Amino acid sequence: MKIVVDEKIPFICEALQRMGHDVSPLPGVVISKGDVADAEALFVRTRTRCDASLLEGSKISFIGTATIGYDHIDAAYCADNGIVWSSAAGCNAGAVLQYVQSVVYLWARERGLSLKGLSIGVVGVGEIGSKVAEWAEREGIKVYRNDPPRAKREGNDGFVPLDVIAAECEIITFHPTLNRGGEFPSFHLAGERFFNSLLKCRLLINASRGPVVDNKALLQSIDSGKVGDAVLDVWEGEPYIDTDLLNKVYLATPHIAGYSLEGKYNATRIVLEAFARHTGYDGALPLPPLESSGLVVEAPDFASAALRIYSPANDSFALKKNPSAFEELRNNYNLRREHSSYEIRLKSD
């Protein structure tokens, strides 16, 4: 089977070749209709829009996106044309948790704050948001959870409306999927009305999808003092981002919150498993084992250990220094390792 693959998806080309397929790796941003015309499967990331303009007339029967998000997949077109597609839901939950932890630890340290007793609003309580909420509770932070789809399915107990988070929370972090319509749209979920209703927001984080937060409204809210500090890993219009906003946020990173080696490995494994089911392949997936880093980190507390393993300050410095390099910084990112890959020893200095 001929398969077109985004060349930045790790481990996948070798695995597919060992499964007996003809693999054509290409940069995701240039994959074209001509490239997929005689291909039967396609593996992509968010930069490849999979709709009629790419797929019409092709032989594609399967699309795997090695990402949690899937708004770049035209699901209706795929359904109408018999194309099976799969995302990698939950693949990088550990990596995004690590990112949020390091952001909050660094912010608290630089602002001279204790986390215990602060309040956090977690907007979107799926794989990632649930982990963030659990970690925050362990830190002694009061957690408010907002997830209207889950509240509808499970009942309102344990969930609060977004206006409660706006009124009560000092830290607000966004983790919903991007829905532009339907019963629970999240496009510009944090828009002008939301920002005008903020009462206590010291730190706002978006590591979900850029358009979940209205970037113009955020910039105005930073200027007006409604938002104390903002951290953006995802942006409207990326890779072409608002440099005025870039220069005013506390931390700015090029859509790499989920970019750990573990997260990428998980994403490849998940989409390969879906592809194996689609094709009837019943052998073991030919993926190499993922070894631990073998490194020991000694620190007086977990926050210090987390920042020794990963600090977002370096990534932010690189993007603020050269915003036109957004795509280059993202595509050539040196995948970090998650906490689980290290032996962490907590000891007093």
Residue pairs with C-beta under 8 A, 6 or more apart in sequence:
1 20
1 21
1 22
1 40
1 41
1 279
2 21
2 22
2 24
2 38
2 39
2 40
2 41
3 16
3 21
3 22
3 23
3 24
3 39
3 40
3 41
3 42
3 43
4 24
4 26
4 31
4 35
4 36
4 39
4 41
4 42
4 43
5 12
5 13
5 16
5 23
5 24
5 25
5 26
5 42
5 43
6 25
6 26
6 27
6 28
6 31
6 43
6 44
6 45
6 47
6 48
6 66
7 13
7 25
7 26
7 27
7 28
8 27
8 28
8 45
8 331
9 43
9 45
9 66
9 264
9 267
9 268
10 261
10 264
10 265
10 268
10 335
11 264
11 265
11 268
11 287
11 288
12 43
12 66
12 268
12 271
12 272
13 23
13 25
14 286
15 268
15 272
15 285
15 286
15 287
16 23
16 43
16 272
17 23
18 286
19 276
19 281
19 283
19 286
21 41
24 35
24 39
26 35
27 331
28 44
28 45
28 47
28 48
29 47
29 48
29 327
31 42
31 44
31 48
31 54
32 54
33 53
33 54
33 55
33 56
33 57
33 58
36 42
36 54
36 55
36 58
36 60
37 57
37 58
37 59
38 58
38 59
39 58
39 59
39 60
40 59
40 60
40 61
40 62
41 60
41 61
41 62
41 63
41 64
41 275
42 48
42 50
42 60
42 62
42 63
42 64
43 63
43 64
43 65
43 66
43 271
43 275
44 50
44 63
44 64
44 65
44 66
44 72
45 65
45 66
45 67
46 65
46 67
46 69
46 72
47 72
48 54
48 72
49 72
49 74
50 63
50 65
50 72
50 73
50 74
50 78
50 85
51 74
51 77
52 74
52 77
55 77
55 78
55 81
55 83
60 83
61 82
61 83
61 84
61 278
62 83
62 84
62 85
62 86
62 274
62 275
62 278
62 279
63 73
63 78
63 83
63 84
63 85
63 86
64 85
64 86
64 87
64 88
64 271
64 272
64 274
64 275
65 72
65 73
65 85
65 86
65 87
65 88
65 271
66 88
66 91
66 264
66 267
66 268
66 270
66 271
67 87
67 88
67 91
67 267
68 87
68 88
68 89
68 90
68 91
68 92
68 127
68 128
68 177
68 258
69 87
69 177
69 178
69 209
70 85
70 87
70 177
71 177
71 178
71 179
71 180
71 209
73 85
73 87
75 85
77 83
78 84
78 85
84 274
84 278
86 270
86 271
86 274
86 275
87 271
88 266
88 267
88 268
88 270
88 271
89 127
89 270
90 126
90 127
90 128
90 266
90 270
91 258
91 263
91 264
91 266
91 267
91 270
92 128
92 257
92 258
92 259
92 260
92 263
92 264
92 266
92 267
93 127
93 128
93 131
93 263
94 131
94 260
94 262
94 263
94 338
94 339
94 340
95 257
95 258
95 259
95 260
95 262
95 263
95 336
95 338
96 128
96 132
96 175
96 207
96 257
96 258
96 263
97 128
97 131
97 132
97 135
98 260
98 306
98 309
98 310
98 336
98 338
98 339
99 207
99 233
99 253
99 256
99 257
99 258
99 310
99 312
100 132
100 135
100 173
100 205
100 207
100 257
101 135
101 306
102 306
102 307
102 309
102 310
102 311
102 312
103 205
103 231
103 251
103 312
104 115
104 171
104 203
104 205
105 303
105 306
105 307
106 251
106 307
106 311
106 312
106 313
107 113
107 203
107 229
107 231
107 250
107 251
108 114
108 115
108 303
109 303
109 307
111 202
111 229
115 139
115 140
115 141
116 139
116 140
116 141
117 140
117 141
117 142
118 141
118 142
118 170
118 171
119 141
119 142
119 143
119 144
119 168
119 169
119 170
119 171
119 200
120 132
120 133
120 136
120 141
120 142
120 143
120 144
120 169
120 170
120 171
120 172
120 173
121 144
121 146
121 160
121 165
121 166
121 168
121 169
121 171
121 172
121 173
122 129
122 132
122 133
122 136
122 143
122 144
122 145
122 146
122 173
122 175
123 129
123 146
123 147
123 162
123 165
123 172
123 173
123 174
123 175
123 176
123 189
123 190
124 146
124 147
124 174
124 175
124 176
124 177
124 186
124 208
125 133
125 145
125 146
125 147
125 150
125 159
125 175
126 147
126 150
126 175
126 176
126 177
128 175
128 207
129 145
129 147
129 173
129 175
129 176
132 173
132 175
133 143
133 145
136 143
137 143
141 171
144 160
144 164
144 165
144 168
144 169
145 158
145 159
145 160
146 159
146 160
146 161
146 162
146 164
146 165
147 159
147 176
148 159
148 184
149 183
149 184
150 159
151 159
162 189
162 194
163 197
165 172
166 172
166 194
166 197
166 198
166 199
166 201
167 197
167 198
167 199
167 200
168 199
168 200
169 200
169 201
170 200
170 201
170 202
170 203
171 201
171 202
171 203
171 204
171 205
172 201
172 203
172 204
172 205
173 204
173 205
173 206
173 207
174 189
174 190
174 205
174 206
174 207
174 208
174 212
174 213
175 207
175 208
176 186
176 189
176 208
176 209
176 212
177 186
177 208
177 209
178 186
178 187
178 208
178 209
178 211
178 212
179 185
179 186
179 187
180 187
180 211
186 209
186 212
187 211
187 212
188 211
188 212
188 213
188 214
188 217
189 212
189 213
190 204
190 206
190 212
190 213
190 214
190 217
190 218
191 214
191 217
192 214
192 217
192 220
194 217
195 214
195 217
195 218
195 220
195 221
195 226
195 227
196 226
198 221
198 226
198 227
201 226
201 227
201 228
202 228
202 229
203 228
203 229
203 230
203 231
203 250
204 213
204 218
204 227
204 229
204 230
204 231
205 230
205 231
205 232
205 233
206 212
206 213
206 230
206 231
206 232
206 233
206 234
207 231
207 233
207 234
207 257
207 258
208 234
209 234
210 232
210 234
210 235
210 236
210 237
210 238
211 236
212 234
213 232
213 236
214 236
215 232
215 235
215 236
215 237
215 242
215 245
216 242
218 227
218 230
218 232
218 245
219 242
219 244
219 245
219 248
221 227
222 230
222 245
222 248
222 249
223 248
229 249
229 250
230 248
230 249
230 250
231 249
231 250
231 251
231 252
231 253
231 312
232 245
232 249
232 251
232 252
232 253
233 253
233 254
233 255
233 256
233 257
234 255
234 257
235 241
235 242
235 245
235 255
236 242
238 254
238 255
238 326
239 254
239 326
239 327
239 330
240 326
241 323
241 326
243 323
246 252
246 319
246 320
246 323
247 320
251 312
251 313
251 316
252 316
252 319
252 320
253 312
253 315
253 316
253 319
254 315
254 319
254 326
254 327
254 329
254 330
254 333
255 326
255 330
256 315
256 329
256 330
256 333
259 330
259 333
259 335
259 336
260 335
260 336
260 337
260 338
261 290
261 335
261 336
261 337
261 338
261 341
262 290
262 337
262 338
262 340
262 341
263 338
264 335
265 287
265 290
268 287
269 285
269 287
272 285
272 287
273 285
275 281
276 282
276 285
292 340
292 341
292 342
293 337
293 341
293 342
295 341
295 342
295 343
296 342
296 343
296 344
296 345
297 305
297 308
297 309
297 342
297 343
297 344
297 345
298 305
298 345
298 346
298 347
299 305
299 308
299 344
299 345
299 346
299 347
300 346
300 347
300 348
300 349
301 346
302 344
302 346
305 339
305 342
305 344
305 346
306 339
309 336
309 337
309 339
309 342
310 336
315 329
318 325
318 329
319 325
319 326
319 329
322 329
